[in-house]
Amino acid sequence: MTVNRGVVIETSRLRLRELTYSDAAFLVALLNDPDFLHHIGDRGVRSEADARDYLDAGPLASYLEHGFGLWCVERADTAEPLGLCGLLRRDALPHPDVGYALLPQARGQGVAREAVAAVLAHARSVLHLDTVVAIVSPENARSIQVVESQGYRRTELVTVVPGAPPVWLFVPTEPTSEGDSGLR
């Protein structure tokens, strides 16, 4: 994995980069996918103009404030957008959390695991974050498997958004050695 100028993270198959306004059409498709709406929630993005507003208030603001956010996950060879993966800072959680969502055609191919692993490595080695947590909708078995595959364990149900259903909070397993951040 390498970190390059203009590209946040590269793996053998994927490139994770900052979102731009040119991603608006892709975001409309992803944020209105039935699985996204069911497991993550409705962001009210129905048009490219809505997507630009979503970018301004969410990922672009997060890049400026925190130095991280949700990044576009794309195929390294074709630059085809596959989904989002990155780090979020939520008031309701004590630490940043890793989050992701993929378009239907990218699911079931190990993309989520590869992207999450790359983001966690970036969090540890580049951003020097000591702890990153994860949250997952209780009925989202596939995402639970992805998070657990990265060395996370389920702890408790938490309410992150007032009025929304509770989600499982996952934390990294205990550090294996002195100074190990526990990120996996």
VEXDREN-2710 file (C-alpha; in Angstrom, 1 decimal):
% VEXDREN-2710
k/r/px/py/pz
1/MET/0.0/0.0/0.0
2/THR/1.2/3.5/-0.8
3/VAL/0.1/7.0/-0.1
4/ASN/0.5/9.3/-3.1
5/ARG/-0.1/13.0/-3.8
6/GLY/-3.6/13.4/-5.0
7/VAL/-4.5/9.9/-4.0
8/VAL/-5.3/9.0/-0.4
9/ILE/-4.5/5.3/-0.5
10/GLU/-3.7/2.6/-3.1
11/THR/-3.9/-1.1/-2.8
12/SER/-3.3/-3.7/-5.6
13/ARG/-6.9/-3.4/-6.7
14/LEU/-8.3/-0.1/-5.3
15/ARG/-7.6/3.6/-5.1
16/LEU/-9.2/5.6/-2.3
17/ARG/-9.3/9.3/-3.0
18/GLU/-11.0/12.4/-1.8
19/LEU/-14.4/13.0/-3.2
20/THR/-15.0/16.0/-5.5
21/TYR/-18.1/17.6/-7.1
22/SER/-17.5/15.4/-10.2
23/ASP/-18.6/12.4/-8.0
24/ALA/-22.1/13.9/-7.7
25/ALA/-23.8/11.4/-10.0
26/PHE/-22.1/8.4/-8.4
27/LEU/-23.2/9.7/-5.0
28/VAL/-26.8/10.0/-6.1
29/ALA/-26.7/6.3/-7.1
30/LEU/-25.0/5.1/-4.0
31/LEU/-26.9/7.1/-1.4
32/ASN/-30.2/5.9/-3.0
33/ASP/-29.3/2.3/-3.2
34/PRO/-31.9/0.3/-1.2
35/ASP/-29.3/-1.4/1.0
36/PHE/-27.7/2.0/1.8
37/LEU/-31.1/3.4/2.7
38/HIS/-32.0/0.4/4.9
39/HIS/-28.7/-0.1/6.7
40/ILE/-27.2/3.5/6.9
41/GLY/-30.1/5.8/6.3
42/ASP/-31.6/8.4/4.0
43/ARG/-29.3/11.4/3.4
44/GLY/-31.9/13.2/1.4
45/VAL/-29.7/13.2/-1.7
46/ARG/-31.9/12.9/-4.8
47/SER/-30.1/15.1/-7.3
48/GLU/-26.6/16.1/-8.2
49/ALA/-27.2/19.5/-6.6
50/ASP/-28.2/17.6/-3.4
51/ALA/-25.0/15.5/-3.7
52/ARG/-22.9/18.7/-3.9
53/ASP/-24.6/20.0/-0.8
54/TYR/-23.9/16.6/0.9
55/LEU/-20.3/16.9/-0.1
56/ASP/-20.0/20.4/1.3
57/ALA/-21.6/19.6/4.7
58/GLY/-20.0/16.1/5.0
59/PRO/-16.8/14.8/3.4
60/LEU/-15.4/18.1/2.2
61/ALA/-15.9/19.8/5.6
62/SER/-14.5/16.7/7.3
63/TYR/-11.3/16.8/5.2
64/LEU/-10.8/20.4/6.3
65/GLU/-11.7/20.0/10.0
66/HIS/-10.2/16.5/10.7
67/GLY/-7.8/15.7/7.8
68/PHE/-9.9/12.7/7.0
69/GLY/-13.4/11.8/5.9
70/LEU/-15.2/9.4/3.5
71/TRP/-13.2/8.7/0.4
72/CYS/-14.2/7.4/-3.0
73/VAL/-13.3/3.8/-3.5
74/GLU/-12.5/3.1/-7.1
75/ARG/-10.9/0.4/-9.2
76/ALA/-7.2/1.1/-9.5
77/ASP/-7.2/0.1/-13.2
78/THR/-10.3/1.8/-14.5
79/ALA/-11.1/4.5/-11.9
80/GLU/-14.7/3.1/-11.8
81/PRO/-16.3/4.3/-8.5
82/LEU/-17.3/1.3/-6.4
83/GLY/-18.3/3.0/-3.1
84/LEU/-17.2/5.0/-0.1
85/CYS/-14.8/4.1/2.7
86/GLY/-13.2/6.3/5.3
87/LEU/-13.2/7.8/8.7
88/LEU/-16.0/9.8/10.3
89/ARG/-16.0/11.9/13.5
90/ARG/-19.4/11.8/15.2
91/ASP/-20.3/13.7/18.3
92/ALA/-22.0/10.6/19.8
93/LEU/-18.8/8.4/19.6
94/PRO/-15.7/8.8/21.7
95/HIS/-13.4/8.0/18.7
96/PRO/-13.5/8.3/14.9
97/ASP/-15.2/5.4/13.2
98/VAL/-14.5/3.5/10.0
99/GLY/-17.4/3.4/7.6
100/TYR/-18.1/2.2/4.2
101/ALA/-20.8/1.5/1.6
102/LEU/-20.5/-0.1/-1.8
103/LEU/-22.6/-0.2/-5.0
104/PRO/-24.3/-3.6/-5.5
105/GLN/-21.9/-4.6/-8.3
106/ALA/-18.9/-4.2/-6.0
107/ARG/-20.2/-6.4/-3.2
108/GLY/-19.1/-9.9/-2.4
109/GLN/-15.7/-9.5/-4.0
110/GLY/-13.6/-8.6/-0.9
111/VAL/-13.6/-4.9/-1.8
112/ALA/-15.0/-3.8/1.6
113/ARG/-12.4/-5.8/3.5
114/GLU/-9.6/-4.5/1.4
115/ALA/-10.8/-0.9/1.6
116/VAL/-11.4/-1.1/5.4
117/ALA/-8.0/-2.6/6.0
118/ALA/-6.4/0.1/3.9
119/VAL/-8.2/2.9/5.8
120/LEU/-7.3/1.4/9.2
121/ALA/-3.6/1.1/8.2
122/HIS/-3.8/4.8/7.0
123/ALA/-5.4/5.8/10.3
124/ARG/-2.5/4.2/12.2
125/SER/0.5/5.0/10.1
126/VAL/-0.4/8.4/8.5
127/LEU/-3.0/10.0/10.8
128/HIS/-1.5/8.5/14.0
129/LEU/-5.0/7.7/15.4
130/ASP/-4.8/5.6/18.6
131/THR/-8.3/4.2/18.3
132/VAL/-10.9/3.8/15.5
133/VAL/-14.2/2.2/16.3
134/ALA/-17.0/0.9/14.0
135/ILE/-20.8/1.0/14.0
136/VAL/-23.0/-1.5/12.2
137/SER/-26.7/-1.9/11.8
138/PRO/-27.7/-5.1/13.9
139/GLU/-29.2/-6.8/10.8
140/ASN/-26.3/-6.1/8.5
141/ALA/-24.6/-9.5/8.8
142/ARG/-22.2/-8.9/5.9
143/SER/-20.9/-5.7/7.4
144/ILE/-20.6/-7.3/10.8
145/GLN/-18.4/-10.0/9.2
146/VAL/-16.2/-7.3/7.5
147/VAL/-15.7/-5.5/10.8
148/GLU/-15.0/-8.7/12.7
149/SER/-12.5/-9.8/10.0
150/GLN/-10.5/-6.6/10.9
151/GLY/-10.1/-7.7/14.6
152/TYR/-13.1/-5.9/16.0
153/ARG/-15.5/-7.1/18.6
154/ARG/-19.1/-6.1/19.3
155/THR/-19.6/-4.3/22.6
156/GLU/-23.0/-2.6/22.9
157/LEU/-26.0/-1.1/21.1
158/VAL/-25.6/2.7/20.9
159/THR/-27.8/5.4/19.4
160/VAL/-25.7/7.6/17.2
161/VAL/-28.4/9.7/15.6
162/PRO/-31.3/10.7/17.8
163/GLY/-34.5/9.0/16.7
164/ALA/-32.6/6.4/14.6
165/PRO/-32.5/2.7/15.5
166/PRO/-29.5/1.7/17.7
167/VAL/-26.4/0.2/16.1
168/TRP/-23.7/-2.1/17.3
169/LEU/-20.5/-0.5/18.5
170/PHE/-17.4/-2.4/17.6
171/VAL/-14.0/-1.7/19.2
172/PRO/-10.6/-3.1/18.3
173/THR/-9.5/-6.2/20.1
174/GLU/-7.0/-5.6/22.9
175/PRO/-3.5/-4.5/21.7
176/THR/-1.1/-7.3/21.3
177/SER/2.0/-5.5/22.5
178/GLU/3.1/-2.3/24.3
179/GLY/2.5/0.6/22.0
180/ASP/0.2/-1.3/19.6
181/SER/-2.8/0.9/18.8
182/GLY/-5.2/-2.0/18.6
183/LEU/-6.1/-0.9/15.0
184/ARG/-6.5/-3.8/12.6
END
